[in-house]
Amino acid sequence: MPDTRSELLSFITEAQTSGTVLRVDDMTQSISLIWNRNRSGAQTVQAPELCTGALRAVSSERSDYEDERSCFRSKIDQLLKEYTTQQFLGSKYKLDTILGVEERNKGYRPCGYIRYHVNFTATCDLRLQRTLFYAEFSFSSREQEPEFCCPLPYANAGRCYYGVISARKIVYPDDAKYIPDDITVRGTRSADGMLGMDLVYFSPKFDVEIAENLNVLHSEEEEEKRKKMRKTGRGVCRPN
């Protein structure tokens, strides 16, 4: 695979050096040849069967993802309708793909709530290209700030966030109030391990390393539970 990577990089380097543009047909043909060459010599490794705890974790992550996805799409649909009405647009925008979500904690428990910063694309029958949008909203009844969405003129003005089980990039509107919303202090070190989306899109056919890590993690958790149960059972008088 290093040889393949070097070969692909050589195309880019050559174009940068000569000041030319990479032709799509040339790149497609070259990549196809490289792909077929590596695929013919590669051996498929089947991921190990997941233990009960690992299966439960994958199922739970996927279920939570689908629930959140449904809620977010419903909320963004509402904001898009409001945006269309406020702008007196003759055409309606339709939600296409949610690209990234950042959670911002507002206040402290029990009075605090979570406000979401979201990037998504939307389609419109007046233009062929998808439009990149930004939205802010909350699902809390304590919400005090206005909820809104707006198109973004600059697709590359993004800031990166890294959490314990997530990593994402959010593109913000061109407004000074968003300057403090920058990359987290710990950076990519917070997301070196398994991410939540790794479980959502887990494939037993390809994700060998993830399957192995899941089995180790949940086998250790199950062993800890058994140890606690044995400790709890010691010294307890049981009827004959």
Secondary structure by P-SEA (a helix, b strand, c coil): caaaaaaaaaaaaaaaaacbbbbaaaaaaaaaaaaaaaaaabbbbbcccccaaaaaaaaaaaaaaaaaaaaaaaaaaaaaaaaaaaacccbbbbbccccbbbbbbccccccbbbbbbbcbbbbbccccbbbbbbbbbbcccccccccbbbbbccccbbbbbbcccccbbbbbcccccccccccccccccccccccaaaaaacccccaaaaaaaaaaaaaaaaaaaaaaaaaaaccccccc
